[in-house]
Amino acid sequence: MRTIINAWDAVELWLTQLPFLFQVVFVIVVVVPLVALLATGIDRATQRFDEPRR
């Protein structure tokens, strides 16, 4: 578990030390597509609960 925490800290430190423009580009190129894929997956997984009961 400590290894995961150290890796996360290293990535977080690297990202926060980038200039603002690169942080924005990173979010647009990496984070937004990942969140979109996650949202699509959750939507498909819960789609069967969207149908109204009769």
C-alpha positions as CSV (number, residue, x, y, z in Angstrom):
1,M,0.0,0.0,0.0
2,R,2.9,2.3,0.8
3,T,4.2,1.9,-2.8
4,I,0.9,3.0,-4.3
5,I,0.8,6.1,-2.0
6,N,4.4,7.0,-2.9
7,A,3.7,6.6,-6.6
8,W,0.5,8.8,-6.3
9,D,2.5,11.4,-4.4
10,A,5.2,11.4,-7.1
11,V,2.7,11.9,-9.9
12,E,0.9,14.6,-7.9
13,L,4.1,16.4,-7.2
14,W,5.1,16.2,-10.8
15,L,1.8,17.6,-12.0
16,T,1.6,20.4,-9.5
17,Q,5.1,21.6,-10.5
18,L,4.2,21.9,-14.2
19,P,3.4,25.3,-15.6
20,F,-0.3,26.1,-15.6
21,L,-0.7,25.7,-19.4
22,F,0.7,22.2,-19.3
23,Q,-1.6,21.3,-16.4
24,V,-4.6,22.5,-18.5
25,V,-3.3,20.5,-21.5
26,F,-2.8,17.4,-19.3
27,V,-6.4,17.7,-18.0
28,I,-7.9,18.1,-21.5
29,V,-5.8,15.3,-23.1
30,V,-5.8,12.7,-20.2
31,V,-8.4,13.4,-17.5
32,V,-11.4,14.5,-19.6
33,P,-11.3,11.3,-21.8
34,L,-10.8,9.1,-18.8
35,V,-13.8,10.7,-17.0
36,A,-15.9,10.4,-20.2
37,L,-15.1,6.7,-20.5
38,L,-15.9,6.2,-16.8
39,A,-19.2,8.0,-17.2
40,T,-20.1,6.0,-20.3
41,G,-19.3,2.8,-18.5
42,I,-21.4,3.7,-15.5
43,D,-24.2,4.8,-17.8
44,R,-24.2,1.4,-19.6
45,A,-23.9,-0.5,-16.4
46,T,-26.9,1.2,-14.9
47,Q,-29.0,1.4,-18.1
48,R,-31.2,-1.5,-17.1
49,F,-32.4,0.5,-14.1
50,D,-33.6,3.4,-16.2
51,E,-36.7,1.7,-17.5
52,P,-39.9,2.7,-15.6
53,R,-41.8,0.1,-13.7
54,R,-45.2,-0.9,-15.0
